[in-house]
Amino acid sequence: MKKFKEYSENMEKKYEKNEEAEKQIEEYYEKNKKELDEVQEQFMEALGKLFNCEEGLDKIDLDW
């Protein structure tokens, strides 16, 4: 999770002053919203299952 947060922050910094890139990213998210929402839902479901599993709980790095 920490690496994902770092990646997200780096992407935001990289494109924050680039209006064309920002527009392209927004268009990508809008075009792929359904698929991205499904992936997020599946990720959260898997994270929930790990969280509820004694063996999986120690494998989750929730340090953002």
Sequence and secondary structure as in RCSB ss.txt:
>XXXX:A:sequence
MKKFKEYSENMEKKYEKNEEAEKQIEEYYEKNKKELDEVQEQFMEALGKLFNCEEGLDKIDLDW
>XXXX:A:secstr
 HHHHHHHHHHHHHHTT HHHHHHHHHHHHHTHHHHHHHHHHHHHHHHHHHHSHHHHTT     
